[in-house]
């Protein structure tokens, strides 16, 4: 790439969160995560306002374009505003999400079988194409499932669904972490015409990602208090949102 474009825009699937000491970029097309240190992050913020690359170091603009985060444009196209977030106390994740260490509450066989079917659908969609597009396929599944919902799930309904998914996941032979569990919970509730909001967020020190569901009052479902450390980056399913 000998000549770099003067103008560029971030892909529509890219979200950015600035923690001050590090900016985290997530591309929901392929699920890849990149981090920019403060100097590079400042250039990203400036370019996001103007759509211009002429004030950005050549090496940085080339890396962002070849990495697929930016696409050349013929005119200045400002892109999505960077989300500013505070940095919580450092944690290495062992306390927050003890997935697989604690057996989930018991649920009825009917609820567990329905949750297993929802998980199976998520697994099928995840593995239905190139691995680099798995995240995109899952988010599209979540958006499609949420669009069929008729009314918001009550906290009790949402809690039952999440517990059922975790009970089914306990016996799952495949990887079943927060992404698969939260997606399956959305699918399970959508089958009952119930709606929750799916959230994907980022925390720092160290940089880590987490997916969860919350009710319409923005209460996370069956999540520890540490969930407050995460800044939501992508949300799907809320009544006021369009996927």
N, C-alpha and C positions, 0 to 999 in steps of 0.2 A: 504494500500500500504506500506508493511513493508520495502521492499528493493526498493530504487529508482534507475532508470537506470543511467549509467554513461554518456550516450550520449542521445541527444534529438534534435528535429528540430521543428521549428514553423510550424503550418499548413499553407498551401499555400494560404489560404483565410485571413490570419492575416496580417494587416498592422500596423506599429508603427510610431508615430511622437513624437519627444522629444522636449519639449518647455523649457527645462532646469530645471524648478521647478516642472514639472510633465511630465510624458510620457503617451500618450494615445494609447491604443491598441484597434483596431476595428477588429472584426471577421466578415467578409462578408458572412460567412456561415449562421450565425444565427442573425447577426445584433447587437450582444452584444458589449458593450463598457466597458473597464476596464482602470483604471489609476494606474500608479506606481509612487511612490515618488522617489526622486533622488537616494537614496541608492539602492533601488530595481531596478530602471531603469539602473543603472551602471552595475548591474549583468546581466540584459537582454542584454545590448550592448556587454558585454564581451562574453557571451554565444553565441550571434548571430555570432560573429567572429570565434569561435572555435567549436561550436556544443557540447561543454562539459558542464556538470552540476556539476562537482566536486568542483568548486570554489563558487558555489551558495549556500546560506543557504538552509538547508533541507526544512524548512517550506515554503520558497518561491518556490522552485522547485516543491514541492508537490502540492502547490496551483495552479501553472501554468499548471501542468499536469492534475490534477483532474478537472480544469476549462476548459480543452479542448484547451488551447492555444498552448501547446507543446505536441508532441507525441514522445514516446521512439524510439530510433534508435540503431542499432547494431554497427554502426561506426560513427565517428564525422561527422555531416552534418551541416555546417554553413548555416544560414538562411538569409532571406531578410534583407538588410541593413536598419537601422533605419533612418528615415527622420528627419533632424534637422530643427527646425523652431523657429522663433523669436516670442515673445509674444507682441501683440499689446496692446494699451491702454484698460484697463478693460471696459467691456460693458456687460449689462445684456440682450441684444437682443431686447429690445423694439423698438429701433430706426431702427435697420438693416432690419428686416423683419416683416412688418406690415400686415402679411397675414390675410385676412378676414376683415381688417379695411378700406381698400380703394378699391372701386369697380374698376375692371380692365377696360381698354379701350374697347369700343364697337368693335365688329368684325361682319363680314357678317354671316348670318344664316348658309350658307353652311360651312364656316370655323368652326363655333361653333358646329354644328352637327358632323362634322368630328372629332373635338377635343373631343367631348363627347364620341364618339365611341372609341377613343384611351384611354381615361380615363377608360371606361368600361372594356377594355381589361386589363389594368393595375390592376384594382380592382379584376378582375376575377383571374388573375395570383396570385395576392397577397393572396387571400383567397382560393386558390385551394389545399391547403395542410396544414401541421402543421404550426402554427403561428411562431414557432422557425426557420423555413426555409423560411419565407416570403422574407427577404432581398436577400437571394440567388436566389430565383425564379425571383425577379424583376431584379436583375443584369444580369441574364441569358437572360431575355426577352430583355433588353437593348442591350446586345451584339448581340443577334440574329437579332434584328431589324436593328442595325447599319451595320451588315454584308451584308444587301441587298441594301445598298445605292450605287448610281452610281457616284454622284458628290457632292462636298461640298455645303451646303446651303449658300446663300448670307446672309449678315446681315439683309436685309429686309425680306427675307423668314423666317429666324430663329425668328425674332421679331414677325412676323405675327403669327407663330405657337405658340409661348409662350403666346402671348396675347389671342389667341383663346382658348388655354387650360385653362388659368386663367378665361376667360369668362364662359367657360363651368363649371369649378370648383366652380364658385360663386353659382351655383344652385345645386351643388352636395350634396346629403344627407349624404355621407360618409366622412371620414377624407381625406382631400385633402391638404396636405402640400407640402413642397419642393420636397420630394422624389417622390410622386405620380405625381406632376406637371411636373418635369423634365423628368421622364420616359415617360409620355404621350407625351411630346414634341418630344422626340426622335422617338417614334412610329409614331406620326403624320407625321413627316418629312420623315421618312423611307418609308411610304406609297406613298410618292411623289418621292422616290428614291433620297432624299436629306440627307446629312450627317451633323451632329453636333457632338461635343465631349461632352459626359456626364461626369460630375465631381462630386466627393464627397469629401468634405474637412472638416478640423477641425480647430477651433480657441480656444484660451484659455482665462482664467480669465473672466468669467467662461468657463469651457470646453463646447463647443457646436459644433454641426455638421450641415452641410448644403449641399444640392445638387442643382446643376444648370447645364445649358448647355452653351457651348461656341462655337464660330465659329472657322474655321481653323487658323485664325490669333490670337487665344487665347483670344479673346474679349468676356467676359461674356455677355449673352443676357438678357436684361431687369432686370439687377441686380443693386442694389445701390453701391455706392463707397466703402461701408464697406466690400464688397466681398473680397477686398485685404487682409483682416484680416485672411482669411481662407487659409490654406495650403492644396492643393489637395493631397489626399491620394490614391484614386482610380479613374482612368479615363478610359473610354470606348468609342470607336468609331473613334478615330483619325486614319488617314490613316497609320501612321507608327506603330500603336499599334496592338497587337493581344489580343483579349479578353481572 
